[in-house]
Amino acid sequence: MGLFTVRTIVPVAVTAAILATAPAGAATAGRPGLPKPPDGAVQLTHHSRSGVVSASYRIKGTTPRAVARHYRKAFKAHGFSIRYTQNGRGYSNLYMKRPGTGVTSFVGAGSGRDGKVFFEVCKGTNHLQVDICG
């Protein structure tokens, strides 16, 4: 099997729709289109491509489930509903959608050996990219 790359061209109107679903404070937090992370989180990356906005962070003094709960509350406040969640030993994943918009989100959090929690947040109209962004 060969590897291939699929490029998605996202119209300006779609990108505007993604940004319009940004929870309050997202733009001032420096991550357009994404909710503000929990207090104390350190941003590691930020990307916007293929119809998806994503950022990764690390934080100390909390759990993966607490991170997922933080984002569940933030996304629900802006019309998102839960698609499904996964919780296990040392990790928590949250998949949500905003009905009628085609916008989905993913939060994946996991515990590191050093007591820090690493997590990624993704949102966009390209649900395949959102689902694999973590």
Residue, then its C-alpha position, 0 to 999 in steps of 0.5 A: m500500500g502506498l501513502f498519499t496526501v489528501r489536501t482539502i481547500v476550505p472556503v473562507a465562509v467555512t473558516a469564518a463559521i469555525l471561528a464564529t463558534a469560538p467560545a468567549g475569550a478564545a481570541t484573547a487567549g491567542r488560539p482563535g476558534l478554541p476555548k481557553p485552556p484550564d488555568g496553568a496550562v502551557q501551550l506547546t503547539h497551535h495549528s490551523r489547516s485543512g479546516v481544523v484549528s488545533a493546539s496542544y498543551r501541558i499542565k501540572g496539578t490536574t487529571p486528564r478527566a478534569v481537562a476533559r470536563h473543562y472543555r466539555k463545559a466550554f464547548k457545551a456553552h456554545g451549542f456543542s453536544i457530546r458524541y462520545t467519551q472515552n476514559g481509561r487509566g491515565y487518559s480521557n478523550l472527548y468528542m463533540k459536535r455542534p448540530g446543524t453546523g458540521v463543526t466537530s471537536f476533540v479533546g484528548a488528554g493523557s498523564g505523563r510520567d512526570g505528573k504532567v497532563f498533556f492534551e490536545v484540543c481540535k475543532g473544525t468542519n473536517h471531521l476526519q481531520v478532527d478525529i485524528c488530530g490527536 
